[in-house]
Amino acid sequence: MKISKIEHLGIAVPSIEEALPYYQQVLGFECYNIETVEDQKVRTAFLRVGETKIELLEPTSPDSTIAKFLETRGQGIHHIAYKVEDGVANALAECDEKGVRTIDKAPRGGAEGLHIAFLHPKATQGVLTELCEE
């Protein structure tokens, strides 16, 4: 697979409204997009840092993966997302060929209209890894 850049870092937060002042007022980042991804039960806020983005992830339901993450690990870095140039489906196929455990078997829709898929942290040195394409 061809990875061209770190697309974003996902950070789990209990409340976007409570987290934004730190990123905006202290670090000077501008929030340019807030949206809800219904099927993932998450609300996201995006801030740009050069070519990379920070994605704040707030659960919209107590049974969402982000709510469970916050409950067990607390707020903090949830995942790292890489932009793949040869497509998420091809990257998943390559991972499958190499015996890399995945969470998603096929690409799905994510925030900002991206196609995404996750690799299991047990196969990625303990880091939840997202592959994405525009």
N, CA and C atoms as an extended XYZ file, in Angstrom:
402
Properties=species:S:1:pos:R:3:atomname:S:1:resname:S:1:resid:I:1 pbc="F F F"
N         0.846       -1.176        0.000 N   MET     1
C         0.000        0.000        0.000 CA  MET     1
C         0.887        1.232        0.000 C   MET     1
N         0.380        2.266       -0.605 N   LYS     2
C         1.139        3.509       -0.664 CA  LYS     2
C         0.469        4.538        0.254 C   LYS     2
N         1.169        4.881        1.329 N   ILE     3
C         0.680        5.888        2.267 CA  ILE     3
C         1.346        7.210        1.924 C   ILE     3
N         0.526        8.257        1.738 N   SER     4
C         1.091        9.540        1.335 CA  SER     4
C         1.267       10.527        2.485 C   SER     4
N         0.480       10.351        3.554 N   LYS     5
C         0.625       11.279        4.681 CA  LYS     5
C        -0.208       10.809        5.858 C   LYS     5
N         0.040       11.421        7.005 N   ILE     6
C        -0.860       11.256        8.141 CA  ILE     6
C        -2.044       12.153        7.835 C   ILE     6
N        -3.210       11.571        7.709 N   GLU     7
C        -4.424       12.324        7.368 CA  GLU     7
C        -4.935       13.069        8.580 C   GLU     7
N        -5.034       12.336        9.702 N   HIS     8
C        -5.451       12.999       10.938 CA  HIS     8
C        -5.124       12.139       12.156 C   HIS     8
N        -5.166       12.777       13.316 N   LEU     9
C        -5.075       12.094       14.594 CA  LEU     9
C        -6.436       12.212       15.249 C   LEU     9
N        -7.010       11.089       15.643 N   GLY    10
C        -8.302       11.080       16.308 CA  GLY    10
C        -8.117       11.142       17.811 C   GLY    10
N        -8.785       12.094       18.448 N   ILE    11
C        -8.677       12.278       19.889 CA  ILE    11
C       -10.069       12.170       20.498 C   ILE    11
N       -10.245       11.213       21.392 N   ALA    12
C       -11.534       11.012       22.063 CA  ALA    12
C       -11.694       12.048       23.171 C   ALA    12
N       -12.851       12.708       23.176 N   VAL    13
C       -13.163       13.712       24.200 CA  VAL    13
C       -14.603       13.512       24.658 C   VAL    13
N       -14.896       13.792       25.923 N   PRO    14
C       -16.276       13.677       26.370 CA  PRO    14
C       -17.172       14.766       25.781 C   PRO    14
N       -16.584       15.941       25.494 N   SER    15
C       -17.356       17.063       24.975 CA  SER    15
C       -16.500       17.911       24.043 C   SER    15
N       -16.949       18.062       22.812 N   ILE    16
C       -16.239       18.916       21.862 CA  ILE    16
C       -16.236       20.358       22.359 C   ILE    16
N       -17.370       20.819       22.885 N   GLU    17
C       -17.459       22.202       23.347 CA  GLU    17
C       -16.459       22.490       24.462 C   GLU    17
N       -16.226       21.524       25.335 N   GLU    18
C       -15.265       21.717       26.417 CA  GLU    18
C       -13.822       21.599       25.934 C   GLU    18
N       -13.589       20.813       24.890 N   ALA    19
C       -12.228       20.606       24.382 CA  ALA    19
C       -11.761       21.727       23.449 C   ALA    19
N       -12.681       22.290       22.682 N   LEU    20
C       -12.296       23.278       21.668 CA  LEU    20
C       -11.518       24.481       22.199 C   LEU    20
N       -11.871       25.057       23.353 N   PRO    21
C       -11.103       26.225       23.805 CA  PRO    21
C        -9.598       25.972       23.915 C   PRO    21
N        -9.205       24.781       24.358 N   TYR    22
C        -7.774       24.468       24.428 CA  TYR    22
C        -7.132       24.525       23.035 C   TYR    22
N        -7.747       23.847       22.082 N   TYR    23
C        -7.176       23.784       20.738 CA  TYR    23
C        -7.211       25.136       20.033 C   TYR    23
N        -8.264       25.912       20.261 N   GLN    24
C        -8.401       27.193       19.579 CA  GLN    24
C        -7.671       28.319       20.299 C   GLN    24
N        -7.867       28.451       21.593 N   GLN    25
C        -7.326       29.595       22.319 CA  GLN    25
C        -5.888       29.400       22.765 C   GLN    25
N        -5.517       28.168       23.105 N   VAL    26
C        -4.156       27.914       23.562 CA  VAL    26
C        -3.228       27.594       22.387 C   VAL    26
N        -3.642       26.653       21.536 N   LEU    27
C        -2.793       26.236       20.424 CA  LEU    27
C        -2.988       27.080       19.171 C   LEU    27
N        -4.099       27.800       19.091 N   GLY    28
C        -4.334       28.681       17.948 CA  GLY    28
C        -4.863       28.000       16.706 C   GLY    28
N        -5.418       26.793       16.841 N   PHE    29
C        -5.985       26.089       15.696 CA  PHE    29
C        -7.408       26.575       15.465 C   PHE    29
N        -7.849       26.499       14.228 N   GLU    30
C        -9.220       26.887       13.899 CA  GLU    30
C       -10.041       25.656       13.591 C   GLU    30
N       -11.189       25.543       14.231 N   CYS    31
C       -12.121       24.455       13.937 CA  CYS    31
C       -12.861       24.840       12.661 C   CYS    31
N       -12.744       24.005       11.632 N   TYR    32
C       -13.373       24.336       10.354 CA  TYR    32
C       -14.558       23.446       10.009 C   TYR    32
N       -14.801       22.390       10.806 N   ASN    33
C       -15.908       21.505       10.472 CA  ASN    33
C       -16.333       20.716       11.702 C   ASN    33
N       -17.627       20.728       11.979 N   ILE    34
C       -18.210       19.862       13.009 CA  ILE    34
C       -19.350       19.104       12.333 C   ILE    34
N       -19.348       17.791       12.494 N   GLU    35
C       -20.415       16.980       11.907 CA  GLU    35
C       -20.658       15.734       12.739 C   GLU    35
N       -21.821       15.159       12.546 N   THR    36
C       -22.181       13.915       13.215 CA  THR    36
C       -22.165       12.786       12.192 C   THR    36
N       -21.538       11.682       12.568 N   VAL    37
C       -21.536       10.479       11.736 CA  VAL    37
C       -22.457        9.493       12.456 C   VAL    37
N       -23.705        9.469       11.998 N   GLU    38
C       -24.759        8.716       12.690 CA  GLU    38
C       -24.429        7.243       12.872 C   GLU    38
N       -23.967        6.573       11.815 N   ASP    39
C       -23.740        5.126       11.921 CA  ASP    39
C       -22.583        4.773       12.843 C   ASP    39
N       -21.704        5.733       13.117 N   GLN    40
C       -20.603        5.487       14.054 CA  GLN    40
C       -20.897        6.041       15.446 C   GLN    40
N       -22.075        6.676       15.591 N   LYS    41
C       -22.504        7.233       16.877 CA  LYS    41
C       -21.443        8.172       17.450 C   LYS    41
N       -21.002        9.091       16.589 N   VAL    42
C       -19.943       10.014       16.988 CA  VAL    42
C       -20.172       11.388       16.362 C   VAL    42
N       -19.788       12.398       17.087 N   ARG    43
C       -19.767       13.771       16.585 CA  ARG    43
C       -18.302       14.149       16.473 C   ARG    43
N       -17.930       14.764       15.366 N   THR    44
C       -16.527       15.085       15.126 CA  THR    44
C       -16.339       16.581       14.926 C   THR    44
N       -15.156       17.044       15.302 N   ALA    45
C       -14.741       18.423       15.027 CA  ALA    45
C       -13.341       18.340       14.445 C   ALA    45
N       -13.115       19.065       13.358 N   PHE    46
C       -11.821       19.026       12.696 CA  PHE    46
C       -11.088       20.349       12.820 C   PHE    46
N        -9.794       20.239       13.092 N   LEU    47
C        -8.903       21.381       13.170 CA  LEU    47
C        -7.685       21.051       12.314 C   LEU    47
N        -7.184       22.012       11.572 N   ARG    48
C        -6.046       21.773       10.686 CA  ARG    48
C        -4.751       22.243       11.341 C   ARG    48
N        -3.711       21.399       11.180 N   VAL    49
C        -2.364       21.716       11.643 CA  VAL    49
C        -1.448       21.441       10.455 C   VAL    49
N        -1.140       22.458        9.662 N   GLY    50
C        -0.395       22.228        8.431 CA  GLY    50
C        -1.222       21.355        7.511 C   GLY    50
N        -0.633       20.262        7.030 N   GLU    51
C        -1.355       19.339        6.148 CA  GLU    51
C        -2.086       18.252        6.920 C   GLU    51
N        -1.890       18.199        8.220 N   THR    52
C        -2.512       17.174        9.048 CA  THR    52
C        -3.697       17.778        9.789 C   THR    52
N        -4.632       16.923       10.140 N   LYS    53
C        -5.808       17.379       10.877 CA  LYS    53
C        -5.864       16.698       12.235 C   LYS    53
N        -6.508       17.377       13.163 N   ILE    54
C        -6.880       16.802       14.448 CA  ILE    54
C        -8.384       16.576       14.371 C   ILE    54
N        -8.829       15.375       14.719 N   GLU    55
C       -10.250       15.053       14.741 CA  GLU    55
C       -10.645       14.798       16.190 C   GLU    55
N       -11.470       15.676       16.743 N   LEU    56
C       -12.000       15.447       18.069 CA  LEU    56
C       -13.231       14.561       17.928 C   LEU    56
N       -13.323       13.535       18.755 N   LEU    57
C       -14.384       12.533       18.669 CA  LEU    57
C       -15.196       12.535       19.953 C   LEU    57
N       -16.461       12.877       19.841 N   GLU    58
C       -17.369       12.903       20.987 CA  GLU    58
C       -18.455       11.853       20.768 C   GLU    58
N       -18.701       10.983       21.739 N   PRO    59
C       -19.748        9.977       21.548 CA  PRO    59
C       -21.133       10.617       21.530 C   PRO    59
N       -22.028       10.066       20.717 N   THR    60
C       -23.409       10.534       20.695 CA  THR    60
C       -24.346        9.517       21.338 C   THR    60
N       -23.770        8.403       21.773 N   SER    61
C       -24.557        7.342       22.407 CA  SER    61
C       -23.665        6.614       23.412 C   SER    61
N       -24.229        6.172       24.536 N   PRO    62
C       -23.417        5.449       25.523 CA  PRO    62
C       -22.885        4.115       25.024 C   PRO    62
N       -23.454        3.582       23.926 N   ASP    63
C       -22.963        2.307       23.407 CA  ASP    63
C       -22.025        2.477       22.212 C   ASP    63
N       -21.567        3.692       21.955 N   SER    64
C       -20.630        3.916       20.842 CA  SER    64
C       -19.221        3.468       21.231 C   SER    64
N       -18.406        3.212       20.236 N   THR    65
C       -17.028        2.796       20.509 CA  THR    65
C       -16.256        3.907       21.221 C   THR    65
N       -16.566        5.150       20.927 N   ILE    66
C       -15.872        6.263       21.577 CA  ILE    66
C       -16.282        6.340       23.049 C   ILE    66
N       -17.555        6.137       23.350 N   ALA    67
C       -18.000        6.130       24.749 CA  ALA    67
C       -17.297        5.018       25.520 C   ALA    67
N       -17.180        3.850       24.914 N   LYS    68
C       -16.508        2.726       25.563 CA  LYS    68
C       -15.028        3.023       25.765 C   LYS    68
N       -14.407        3.660       24.766 N   PHE    69
C       -13.001        4.041       24.876 CA  PHE    69
C       -12.810        5.009       26.040 C   PHE    69
N       -13.654        6.037       26.110 N   LEU    70
C       -13.550        7.018       27.194 CA  LEU    70
C       -13.741        6.365       28.558 C   LEU    70
N       -14.647        5.412       28.632 N   GLU    71
C       -14.922        4.730       29.890 CA  GLU    71
C       -13.730        3.908       30.366 C   GLU    71
N       -13.054        3.246       29.454 N   THR    72
C       -11.946        2.367       29.839 CA  THR    72
C       -10.583        3.060       29.847 C   THR    72
N       -10.371        4.022       28.950 N   ARG    73
C        -9.045        4.625       28.819 CA  ARG    73
C        -8.994        6.112       29.127 C   ARG    73
N       -10.162        6.748       29.163 N   GLY    74
C       -10.177        8.188       29.377 CA  GLY    74
C        -9.921        8.933       28.079 C   GLY    74
N        -9.998       10.254       28.142 N   GLN    75
C        -9.797       11.015       26.911 CA  GLN    75
C        -8.336       10.983       26.494 C   GLN    75
N        -8.131       11.109       25.204 N   GLY    76
C        -6.774       11.088       24.662 CA  GLY    76
C        -6.764       10.548       23.247 C   GLY    76
N        -5.581       10.246       22.770 N   ILE    77
C        -5.431        9.783       21.390 CA  ILE    77
C        -6.146        8.449       21.219 C   ILE    77
N        -7.025        8.422       20.226 N   HIS    78
C        -7.821        7.230       19.928 CA  HIS    78
C        -7.247        6.464       18.746 C   HIS    78
N        -6.861        7.183       17.688 N   HIS    79
C        -6.323        6.514       16.501 CA  HIS    79
C        -5.469        7.465       15.667 C   HIS    79
N        -4.712        6.864       14.767 N   ILE    80
C        -3.966        7.616       13.762 CA  ILE    80
C        -4.495        7.177       12.403 C   ILE    80
N        -4.737        8.158       11.538 N   ALA    81
C        -5.281        7.859       10.211 CA  ALA    81
C        -4.253        8.203        9.143 C   ALA    81
N        -4.088        7.285        8.218 N   TYR    82
C        -3.165        7.470        7.106 CA  TYR    82
C        -3.951        7.564        5.802 C   TYR    82
N        -3.543        8.475        4.953 N   LYS    83
C        -4.135        8.573        3.619 CA  LYS    83
C        -3.430        7.568        2.725 C   LYS    83
N        -4.225        6.703        2.088 N   VAL    84
C        -3.656        5.720        1.163 CA  VAL    84
C        -3.977        6.148       -0.266 C   VAL    84
N        -2.993        6.071       -1.111 N   GLU    85
C        -3.134        6.535       -2.492 CA  GLU    85
C        -3.737        5.480       -3.413 C   GLU    85
N        -3.583        4.218       -3.064 N   ASP    86
C        -4.060        3.153       -3.945 CA  ASP    86
C        -5.433        2.620       -3.538 C   ASP    86
N        -6.130        3.345       -2.673 N   GLY    87
C        -7.484        2.978       -2.297 CA  GLY    87
C        -7.547        2.113       -1.054 C   GLY    87
N        -8.566        2.348       -0.260 N   VAL    88
C        -8.739        1.601        0.978 CA  VAL    88
C        -9.020        0.126        0.693 C   VAL    88
N        -9.824       -0.169       -0.312 N   ALA    89
C       -10.130       -1.568       -0.636 CA  ALA    89
C        -8.848       -2.330       -0.992 C   ALA    89
N        -7.986       -1.718       -1.780 N   ASN    90
C        -6.719       -2.365       -2.130 CA  ASN    90
C        -5.829       -2.536       -0.901 C   ASN    90
N        -5.808       -1.534       -0.042 N   ALA    91
C        -4.998       -1.619        1.176 CA  ALA    91
C        -5.503       -2.740        2.082 C   ALA    91
N        -6.831       -2.870        2.205 N   LEU    92
C        -7.393       -3.960        3.011 CA  LEU    92
C        -7.041       -5.325        2.423 C   LEU    92
N        -7.098       -5.428        1.100 N   ALA    93
C        -6.738       -6.692        0.442 CA  ALA    93
C        -5.272       -7.032        0.711 C   ALA    93
N        -4.427       -6.030        0.656 N   GLU    94
C        -2.998       -6.248        0.924 CA  GLU    94
C        -2.785       -6.675        2.375 C   GLU    94
N        -3.499       -6.037        3.296 N   CYS    95
C        -3.402       -6.424        4.699 CA  CYS    95
C        -3.858       -7.858        4.898 C   CYS    95
N        -4.938       -8.233        4.232 N   ASP    96
C        -5.453       -9.593        4.316 CA  ASP    96
C        -4.414      -10.595        3.814 C   ASP    96
N        -3.779      -10.268        2.687 N   GLU    97
C        -2.735      -11.148        2.125 CA  GLU    97
C        -1.572      -11.320        3.092 C   GLU    97
N        -1.276      -10.287        3.865 N   LYS    98
C        -0.154      -10.321        4.800 CA  LYS    98
C        -0.558      -10.820        6.183 C   LYS    98
N        -1.826      -11.209        6.347 N   GLY    99
C        -2.290      -11.736        7.617 CA  GLY    99
C        -2.507      -10.683        8.692 C   GLY    99
N        -2.712       -9.433        8.288 N   VAL   100
C        -2.955       -8.354        9.244 CA  VAL   100
C        -4.436       -8.332        9.607 C   VAL   100
N        -4.714       -8.417       10.882 N   ARG   101
C        -6.101       -8.414       11.367 CA  ARG   101
C        -6.721       -7.031       11.161 C   ARG   101
N        -7.928       -7.021       10.612 N   THR   102
C        -8.632       -5.767       10.362 CA  THR   102
C        -9.940       -5.735       11.159 C   THR   102
N       -10.426       -4.546       11.393 N   ILE   103
C       -11.747       -4.384       12.008 CA  ILE   103
C       -12.795       -4.363       10.901 C   ILE   103
N       -12.490       -3.642        9.843 N   ASP   104
C       -13.400       -3.546        8.694 CA  ASP   104
C       -12.929       -4.476        7.585 C   ASP   104
N       -13.896       -5.145        6.962 N   LYS   105
C       -13.573       -6.018        5.828 CA  LYS   105
C       -13.713       -5.287        4.495 C   LYS   105
N       -14.394       -4.148        4.531 N   ALA   106
C       -14.596       -3.334        3.331 CA  ALA   106
C       -14.625       -1.870        3.763 C   ALA   106
N       -14.310       -0.961        2.857 N   PRO   107
C       -14.364        0.463        3.184 CA  PRO   107
C       -15.786        0.884        3.550 C   PRO   107
N       -15.875        1.889        4.429 N   ARG   108
C       -17.169        2.456        4.808 CA  ARG   108
C       -17.038        3.974        4.822 C   ARG   108
N       -18.156        4.637        4.932 N   GLY   109
C       -18.157        6.089        4.950 CA  GLY   109
C       -17.719        6.634        6.292 C   GLY   109
N       -16.936        7.705        6.242 N   GLY   110
C       -16.484        8.366        7.459 CA  GLY   110
C       -16.768        9.855        7.390 C   GLY   110
N       -16.298       10.576        8.362 N   ALA   111
C       -16.466       12.029        8.395 CA  ALA   111
C       -15.775       12.660        7.193 C   ALA   111
N       -16.242       13.814        6.818 N   GLU   112
C       -15.717       14.594        5.696 CA  GLU   112
C       -15.786       13.859        4.366 C   GLU   112
N       -16.690       12.886        4.264 N   GLY   113
C       -16.879       12.166        3.015 CA  GLY   113
C       -15.772       11.184        2.659 C   GLY   113
N       -14.903       10.871        3.604 N   LEU   114
C       -13.818        9.933        3.332 CA  LEU   114
C       -14.323        8.499        3.334 C   LEU   114
N       -13.632        7.648        2.581 N   HIS   115
C       -13.820        6.203        2.672 CA  HIS   115
C       -12.769        5.727        3.658 C   HIS   115
N       -13.188        4.944        4.648 N   ILE   116
C       -12.281        4.556        5.724 CA  ILE   116
C       -12.383        3.069        6.032 C   ILE   116
N       -11.356        2.580        6.727 N   ALA   117
C       -11.353        1.230        7.284 CA  ALA   117
C       -10.309        1.204        8.389 C   ALA   117
N       -10.576        0.389        9.405 N   PHE   118
C        -9.665        0.315       10.545 CA  PHE   118
C        -8.938       -1.014       10.591 C   PHE   118
N        -7.682       -0.956       11.013 N   LEU   119
C        -6.875       -2.139       11.282 CA  LEU   119
C        -6.886       -2.355       12.787 C   LEU   119
N        -6.922       -3.598       13.210 N   HIS   120
C        -7.034       -3.912       14.632 CA  HIS   120
C        -5.731       -3.569       15.360 C   HIS   120
N        -5.831       -2.927       16.535 N   PRO   121
C        -4.606       -2.553       17.254 CA  PRO   121
C        -3.738       -3.736       17.671 C   PRO   121
N        -4.316       -4.931       17.771 N   LYS   122
C        -3.499       -6.101       18.096 CA  LYS   122
C        -2.565       -6.473       16.949 C   LYS   122
N        -2.843       -5.946       15.759 N   ALA   123
C        -1.998       -6.231       14.594 CA  ALA   123
C        -1.137       -5.033       14.202 C   ALA   123
N        -1.271       -3.934       14.949 N   THR   124
C        -0.585       -2.692       14.543 CA  THR   124
C         0.212       -2.085       15.695 C   THR   124
N         0.865       -2.934       16.445 N   GLN   125
C         1.710       -2.489       17.542 CA  GLN   125
C         0.942       -1.696       18.594 C   GLN   125
N        -0.338       -2.033       18.791 N   GLY   126
C        -1.144       -1.405       19.829 CA  GLY   126
C        -1.772       -0.082       19.453 C   GLY   126
N        -1.633        0.336       18.199 N   VAL   127
C        -2.192        1.627       17.763 CA  VAL   127
C        -3.354        1.362       16.819 C   VAL   127
N        -4.551        1.825       17.198 N   LEU   128
C        -5.693        1.724       16.291 CA  LEU   128
C        -5.350        2.538       15.042 C   LEU   128
N        -5.385        1.901       13.892 N   THR   129
C        -4.956        2.531       12.641 CA  THR   129
C        -6.114        2.618       11.677 C   THR   129
N        -6.318        3.813       11.165 N   GLU   130
C        -7.362        4.058       10.163 CA  GLU   130
C        -6.701        4.299        8.817 C   GLU   130
N        -7.241        3.680        7.792 N   LEU   131
C        -6.815        3.943        6.416 CA  LEU   131
C        -7.928        4.735        5.762 C   LEU   131
N        -7.582        5.773        5.018 N   CYS   132
C        -8.636        6.575        4.401 CA  CYS   132
C        -8.227        7.077        3.031 C   CYS   132
N        -9.259        7.385        2.257 N   GLU   133
C        -9.085        7.960        0.921 CA  GLU   133
C       -10.226        8.934        0.667 C   GLU   133
N        -9.939        9.899       -0.171 N   GLU   134
C       -10.966       10.888       -0.516 CA  GLU   134
C       -11.888       10.330       -1.568 C   GLU   134
